Amino acid sequence: MKFDIMRDRLLNGLNDVMKAVSSKTTIPILTGIKIDVTEEGLFLTGSDADITIQTFIPVEEDGDQLINITETGSIVLQARMFNEIVRKLPTNDVEIEVVNGLQTHIRSGKSEFHLIGSDASEYPLLPEVSADGSFSLPADLLKSIIRETVFAVAASESRPVLTGVNWQIQDDELVCVATDSHRLARRKTKLEQVPTDVNSVVIPGKSLNELNKVLEDSTNPVQIVITSQQVLFKTENVLFFSRLLEGNYPDTTRLIPAEFKTNVTINGKSLLQAIDRASLLAREDRNNVVRFETFEGNIVEISSNSPEIGKVEEQIQVEALDGENLKISFSAKYMMEALKAIDGQDVIIQFTGAMRPFILRSVIDDAILQLILPVRTY
Amino acid sequence: MKFDIMRDRLLNGLNDVMKAVSSKTTIPILTGIKIDVTEEGLFLTGSDADITIQTFIPVEEDGDQLINITETGSIVLQARMFNEIVRKLPTNDVEIEVVNGLQTHIRSGKSEFHLIGSDASEYPLLPEVSADGSFSLPADLLKSIIRETVFAVAASESRPVLTGVNWQIQDDELVCVATDSHRLARRKTKLEQVPTDVNSVVIPGKSLNELNKVLEDSTNPVQIVITSQQVLFKTENVLFFSRLLEGNYPDTTRLIPAEFKTNVTINGKSLLQAIDRASLLAREDRNNVVRFETFEGNIVEISSNSPEIGKVEEQIQVEALDGENLKISFSAKYMMEALKAIDGQDVIIQFTGAMRPFILRSVIDDAILQLILPVRTY
């Protein structure tokens, strides 16, 4: 194997695949990155067994030659070391050559590194996915869907299936749901092309967070292929595989109330900032609970109280307030995360009483629904 | 106590004094910030007993009214909480009022915080310093002096006096020396006004690092007052006190060689980057040692070798090379820190053999001297 490549392009590719490499892996070969040089270009593969990322750098792009290949071949190089070496090379031209099987030379300017690689045939093969259950979404929309749901997955492994986001195809919609059993985030997205053979899968939250970092904020399509054990997200030059979580995702539809006693329309940003301030004192007690109370004259008061430190109160003029008066307490963290997912615009909050779950959604549409269980303090 | 202040100015002042507040303090009152409102303006004081910082915000500045004082007085408020509250207030106008002794109200827009303060009379008084041993330096020069020496102080407390930087007045020069007994940094600075009654003091490295963060990068003068137990750095609106370290600082002059067998003039930045690359492999062995070898034709080779991972070699064309040929090994970390202190320009490195300390200085002047002890590997 021998080739020359522009350092910046190699770094970009490495940057993506490094997101799949974990220092905690128990499989030694997975501390490495697999480099495959073919006539078409360079493939880089990184994996932690749960997530596998492969990037492709073509020999030529838009008439520019990116790689000059002298000899094809494959090698596995220690990921962190290889990445740091490439990052610190003195010039933008890099030559990589493998001699005598595993001895790898990396040359740039007057600097020469000699690394001992591992046999590429020991590196796990990519998961096999067939394109049956395939559909596509623009990258920026996919990133929004992830951002609006993934924060609500369970952090603890006590019910492993809740650490993932449930993706279901219902009629012509993709319905994504995450819950940690204290709050729930749901995002519905109309699909232009509806895949067959796909009902309900659970994608690990960690995988979606990494995918979000790999995806660019563009309208370029991402092809999504769902199989029984794996999901593949495919862009022009990146393949992102994740295993799926096993187990049945709970039916959450019955949790979402359909009738409401108090409805509040409020500026999401004002509410977010007021809760952020109130949580300064609430945090000291560790439970991070703030109070929310409605008053005549379209006023809501946010408050919190920490006996040893002090208290805070703030009134907000709301856009609309109807139904029964209400005093309710909830986690400032959950409320702030829900409001961030709805993103600054006016939100409608609908309550069914101080001890029942309440929901938040945008005034604009029903695509995003956030549900939070209150905390008993009154 | 009651006053109104611009939030941004209050935040700036808090930002400085917060640098002295430690969460690890064992003296409860020092978890707070003292606020003193006088007819002249607002004093904020923070301290961890070693470092004390006081900032002053005048009632009026350049014709702008910064503070509107209704009633003077003093209070101590929990530092971290007060700082976060001010940071998150909704408007740029803040009203702070103390009623019934310790009950403190912080109002901004429709937000109102109630904090329970502590009695300001329990807060330690500022150290007393008389202006006898006083001199001044421009702030940017003082920052340079700190940056060029403080990194070389000892990290371990096994010889406490080495965790500080020794400041001596010799004739009309300020001589600052730091060493951890493996390397040494020395900076000499001509003084325009030489203080009397000051010989040699040791300022804790931690204090100098914090001072460096508080000082602005300007040519404004900093007045420096040295007493037997304290040093005070005084700018227009900030007082920065630090205790001094006790104990005699070792005489380091005899460590610095006067005769040399090999002299190398080399571009500091090229050498720094080559050593950074070589240290990638050196680091794996934990000792972080790189080799430096001279060759005919004004060539220096930097290399390192990690048996399990690989090796790296890089040749650098030097500006000048005279004297005996040399193979020497040293800590990449020490060399990189020394080169950063000399800051990118051409440096002269002078050796007295592979087992003797060597020195680095700028080709431009002798103000900065860096000394490093080699490591035996050949």
Contacts between the chains, C-beta under 8 A, distances in Angstrom:
chain1	res1	chain2	res2	distance
A	78	B	309	6.7
A	81	B	280	6.7
A	81	B	281	7.7
A	81	B	284	7.7
A	81	B	309	6.5
A	84	B	280	5.3
A	85	B	277	7.3
A	85	B	280	5.8
A	88	B	273	7.3
A	88	B	276	5.9
A	88	B	277	5.0
A	88	B	280	6.7
A	89	B	277	7.5
A	90	B	273	6.5
A	90	B	274	7.8
A	90	B	277	7.5
A	90	B	314	7.9
A	104	B	310	7.7
A	110	B	314	5.6
A	110	B	315	4.9
A	110	B	316	7.1
A	111	B	274	7.1
A	111	B	277	5.8
A	111	B	312	7.1
A	111	B	313	7.8
A	111	B	314	4.2
A	112	B	312	6.9
A	112	B	313	5.4
A	112	B	314	6.9
A	113	B	277	7.8
A	113	B	281	7.5
A	113	B	310	6.5
A	113	B	311	7.6
A	113	B	312	4.6
A	114	B	310	4.6
A	114	B	311	5.0
A	114	B	312	7.1
A	115	B	309	6.5
A	115	B	310	3.9
A	116	B	308	7.5
A	116	B	309	6.6
A	116	B	310	5.5
A	273	B	88	7.4
A	273	B	90	6.5
A	274	B	90	7.8
A	274	B	111	7.1
A	276	B	88	6.0
A	277	B	85	7.3
A	277	B	88	5.0
A	277	B	89	7.5
A	277	B	90	7.5
A	277	B	111	5.8
A	277	B	113	7.8
A	280	B	81	6.6
A	280	B	84	5.3
A	280	B	85	5.8
A	280	B	88	6.6
A	281	B	81	7.6
A	281	B	113	7.5
A	284	B	81	7.7
A	308	B	116	7.6
A	309	B	78	6.7
A	309	B	81	6.4
A	309	B	115	6.5
A	309	B	116	6.7
A	310	B	104	7.7
A	310	B	113	6.5
A	310	B	114	4.7
A	310	B	115	3.9
A	310	B	116	5.5
A	311	B	113	7.6
A	311	B	114	5.0
A	312	B	111	7.1
A	312	B	112	6.9
A	312	B	113	4.6
A	312	B	114	7.1
A	313	B	111	7.8
A	313	B	112	5.4
A	314	B	90	8.0
A	314	B	110	5.6
A	314	B	111	4.3
A	314	B	112	7.0
A	315	B	110	4.9
A	316	B	110	7.2
